[in-house]
Amino acid sequence: MFTAKVRCTRSTPNQYVEGTTDLVFNASYEDGKNAEWAAKTPTLSLQMQVVDSVAQQVAVGDEITLTFAKDE
């Protein structure tokens, strides 16, 4: 198991599916937050289409911790 620190870099209403928002996340570059898995500059990008009630919980600039764990 390991974690990745990401920052929300974009939040855009989805133009094709009403009531959804596209969220984009990129790796945080600050203070070696991703040193656990990145040798130098961390590279990670994630785009999610979420329902608006979930999107309202995340603002551009928010930092999020993702946990990567194998399913048992």
Rosetta silent file (secondary structure, phi, psi, omega in degrees, C-alpha in Angstrom):
SEQUENCE: MFTAKVRCTRSTPNQYVEGTTDLVFNASYEDGKNAEWAAKTPTLSLQMQVVDSVAQQVAVGDEITLTFAKDE
SCORE:     score description
SCORE:     0.000 S_00000001
   1 L     0.000  143.980  172.696    0.000    0.000    0.000 S_00000001
   2 E  -151.721  164.256 -179.942    1.119    3.560   -0.654 S_00000001
   3 E  -119.022  156.542  175.687   -0.436    7.016   -0.816 S_00000001
   4 E  -130.902  134.574  176.501   -0.223    9.856   -3.318 S_00000001
   5 E   -94.733  123.854 -179.578   -0.875   13.507   -2.562 S_00000001
   6 E  -125.391  160.448  177.576   -2.765   15.225   -5.371 S_00000001
   7 E  -122.962  136.226  174.751   -4.177   18.696   -5.944 S_00000001
   8 E   -72.258  122.002 -177.347   -7.428   19.485   -7.750 S_00000001
   9 E  -109.635  -11.333  179.100   -6.426   21.608  -10.741 S_00000001
  10 E  -159.607  141.902  174.823   -9.735   21.878  -12.589 S_00000001
  11 E  -138.510  113.081 -173.456  -13.460   21.544  -11.958 S_00000001
  12 E  -134.063  129.145  174.621  -15.686   21.898  -15.008 S_00000001
  13 E   -55.648  134.179  179.478  -19.368   21.070  -15.506 S_00000001
  14 L   -73.161  130.015 -175.405  -19.599   18.148  -17.905 S_00000001
  15 L   -81.123  -10.470 -175.788  -21.159   19.295  -21.167 S_00000001
  16 L  -108.006  -27.969 -176.954  -22.589   15.883  -22.098 S_00000001
  17 L  -121.340  108.619 -177.764  -24.031   14.458  -18.888 S_00000001
  18 L   -60.228  138.906  176.918  -26.326   16.761  -16.937 S_00000001
  19 L    84.017   12.457  178.842  -25.669   16.891  -13.196 S_00000001
  20 E  -126.939  159.223 -178.857  -22.023   15.848  -13.449 S_00000001
  21 E  -133.672  142.143  174.052  -18.677   17.630  -13.178 S_00000001
  22 E   -92.803  123.608  175.708  -15.228   16.748  -14.496 S_00000001
  23 E  -109.180  137.764  177.581  -12.539   16.961  -11.830 S_00000001
  24 E  -121.853  134.025  179.376   -8.829   16.906  -12.735 S_00000001
  25 E  -125.383  143.338  174.307   -6.077   16.120  -10.245 S_00000001
  26 E  -130.623  159.362 -179.034   -2.293   16.307  -10.586 S_00000001
  27 E   -60.173  143.822  173.245    0.487   15.255   -8.231 S_00000001
  28 L   -77.621  136.006 -178.715    1.450   17.670   -5.491 S_00000001
  29 L  -101.987    2.675 -171.364    5.013   18.927   -5.960 S_00000001
  30 L   -88.897  143.075  166.531    5.443   20.400   -2.477 S_00000001
  31 L    48.911   32.956  178.294    7.711   19.349    0.387 S_00000001
  32 L    60.785   27.372 -176.725    8.497   15.844   -0.886 S_00000001
  33 L   -59.969  -24.051 -178.967    4.907   14.799   -0.211 S_00000001
  34 L  -112.633   22.777 -178.952    5.215   12.051   -2.832 S_00000001
  35 L   -61.987  -22.583  179.483    8.762   10.925   -2.042 S_00000001
  36 L   -59.000  -33.555 -175.209    7.378    7.498   -1.079 S_00000001
  37 L  -126.803   -8.902 -177.428    6.810    6.657   -4.759 S_00000001
  38 L  -114.931  125.892 -179.897    8.516    9.383   -6.848 S_00000001
  39 L   -69.899  -38.014  179.992   12.287    9.513   -7.263 S_00000001
  40 L  -133.574 -119.956  179.941   12.272   13.165   -8.387 S_00000001
  41 L   -71.938  121.193 -179.184    9.373   15.268   -9.709 S_00000001
  42 L   -69.767  141.155  177.044    6.159   13.261   -9.196 S_00000001
  43 L  -124.341  121.005  178.669    3.990   12.660  -12.238 S_00000001
  44 L  -160.423  134.388  172.986    0.358   11.719  -11.798 S_00000001
  45 E  -138.941  142.240 -177.863   -2.844   12.815  -13.515 S_00000001
  46 E  -144.553  130.490  174.351   -6.380   11.733  -12.835 S_00000001
  47 E  -122.047  132.526 -179.331   -9.635   12.862  -14.398 S_00000001
  48 E  -129.682  141.049  169.123  -12.957   11.873  -12.908 S_00000001
  49 E  -102.857  118.146 -175.764  -16.537   12.510  -13.933 S_00000001
  50 E  -126.507  158.210  175.097  -18.529   12.751  -10.702 S_00000001
  51 E   -66.988  151.951 -174.213  -22.052   13.683   -9.729 S_00000001
  52 H   -57.448  -34.251 -179.272  -22.389   17.325   -8.718 S_00000001
  53 H   -64.218  -29.405  175.138  -22.963   16.526   -5.026 S_00000001
  54 H   -77.822  -43.881 -179.140  -19.485   14.963   -4.918 S_00000001
  55 H   -59.073  -32.467 -179.664  -17.896   17.767   -6.956 S_00000001
  56 L   -66.901  -14.248  179.153  -19.230   20.294   -4.439 S_00000001
  57 L   -87.815   -7.741 -176.171  -16.982   18.693   -1.799 S_00000001
  58 L  -126.900  127.973  176.821  -13.788   19.472   -3.783 S_00000001
  59 L  -110.805  152.160  174.746  -12.520   22.924   -4.747 S_00000001
  60 L   -57.076  130.969 -177.712   -9.747   23.791   -7.171 S_00000001
  61 L   100.375  -18.263  178.030   -6.567   23.924   -5.089 S_00000001
  62 L   -64.709  141.568  173.641   -7.712   21.341   -2.541 S_00000001
  63 E   -99.811  139.505 -176.301   -5.182   18.636   -1.714 S_00000001
  64 E  -129.140  146.221  173.729   -6.418   15.063   -1.524 S_00000001
  65 E  -103.842  121.495  173.987   -4.693   11.863   -0.390 S_00000001
  66 E   -96.998  137.261  177.088   -5.208    8.840   -2.654 S_00000001
  67 E  -110.617  125.877  178.119   -4.573    5.428   -1.157 S_00000001
  68 E  -106.949  115.453 -179.476   -3.386    2.639   -3.424 S_00000001
  69 L  -141.464  137.545  176.425   -3.941   -0.804   -1.951 S_00000001
  70 L   -67.614  140.608  173.406   -4.336   -4.187   -3.580 S_00000001
  71 L   -70.251  142.808  178.337   -7.738   -5.784   -3.203 S_00000001
  72 L   -87.283    0.000    0.000   -7.677   -8.911   -1.116 S_00000001
